[in-house]
Amino acid sequence: MFGLAISIKDPILLTASIILASLQLLFISTIYAMLVIRLRSNWVITDIMQFLMPTLGGLIPSEASKYVMAINEYSPIAIHS
């Protein structure tokens, strides 16, 4: 498409990355399911997860809060300035 040639440099690394990413998503969803399975109002856990996932992923900038700055300091994928 658009004259783009796609080549895979290391198919073993690509396969391992896909497997690890799939396992990570499986484990996150399993932990979430275990947290909310017995609750009548699971919106509390959902709200907490909706804050934690972007924060731990480094998507919320450090300037937002001193607490986010402390979390981003130890995040391997957050942008440090």
PLY file of the C-alpha trace (Angstrom):
ply
format ascii 1.0
element vertex 81
property float x
property float y
property float z
element edge 80
property int vertex1
property int vertex2
end_header
0.00 0.00 0.00
1.36 3.41 -0.99
4.53 1.74 -2.30
5.53 0.58 1.18
7.59 -2.59 1.38
7.26 -4.35 4.71
10.11 -6.59 5.78
10.55 -8.42 9.06
14.14 -8.16 10.27
13.88 -10.65 13.14
10.83 -12.94 12.98
11.71 -14.67 16.26
11.81 -11.37 18.14
8.54 -10.30 16.50
6.86 -13.55 17.52
8.18 -13.29 21.09
6.98 -9.67 21.33
3.48 -10.58 20.14
3.28 -13.48 22.60
4.50 -11.36 25.53
2.11 -8.51 24.70
-0.79 -10.96 24.45
0.12 -12.52 27.80
0.36 -9.10 29.42
-3.13 -8.16 28.22
-4.45 -11.54 29.34
-2.98 -11.12 32.83
-4.26 -7.55 33.19
-7.77 -8.61 32.22
-7.59 -11.62 34.55
-6.55 -9.44 37.48
-9.34 -6.98 36.67
-11.89 -9.81 36.47
-10.75 -11.21 39.82
-11.13 -7.77 41.39
-14.67 -7.11 40.15
-16.26 -10.56 40.06
-17.70 -10.36 43.57
-18.49 -6.64 43.65
-21.94 -5.23 43.08
-20.59 -1.88 41.93
-17.49 -2.53 39.89
-17.29 1.08 38.67
-14.86 1.92 41.48
-12.29 -0.59 40.27
-12.91 0.49 36.67
-12.28 4.14 37.54
-9.08 3.27 39.38
-7.86 1.15 36.46
-8.70 3.93 33.99
-6.39 6.21 35.96
-3.64 3.71 36.71
-3.15 2.27 33.22
-2.34 5.59 31.46
-0.38 6.84 34.47
1.80 3.75 34.67
2.20 3.82 30.90
3.57 7.36 31.01
0.68 8.90 29.07
-0.13 11.49 31.73
2.57 14.18 31.80
4.59 14.66 34.96
3.47 18.27 35.20
-0.08 17.13 36.04
0.65 16.35 39.68
3.49 15.62 42.08
2.06 12.11 42.49
2.17 11.48 38.76
5.71 12.85 38.72
6.72 10.29 41.37
5.12 7.47 39.37
6.69 8.61 36.07
10.10 8.79 37.72
10.14 4.99 37.98
8.25 4.20 34.78
10.54 2.77 32.08
8.44 4.21 29.24
7.56 7.65 30.63
9.36 10.60 29.07
11.75 12.13 31.58
12.61 15.78 31.15
0 1
1 2
2 3
3 4
4 5
5 6
6 7
7 8
8 9
9 10
10 11
11 12
12 13
13 14
14 15
15 16
16 17
17 18
18 19
19 20
20 21
21 22
22 23
23 24
24 25
25 26
26 27
27 28
28 29
29 30
30 31
31 32
32 33
33 34
34 35
35 36
36 37
37 38
38 39
39 40
40 41
41 42
42 43
43 44
44 45
45 46
46 47
47 48
48 49
49 50
50 51
51 52
52 53
53 54
54 55
55 56
56 57
57 58
58 59
59 60
60 61
61 62
62 63
63 64
64 65
65 66
66 67
67 68
68 69
69 70
70 71
71 72
72 73
73 74
74 75
75 76
76 77
77 78
78 79
79 80
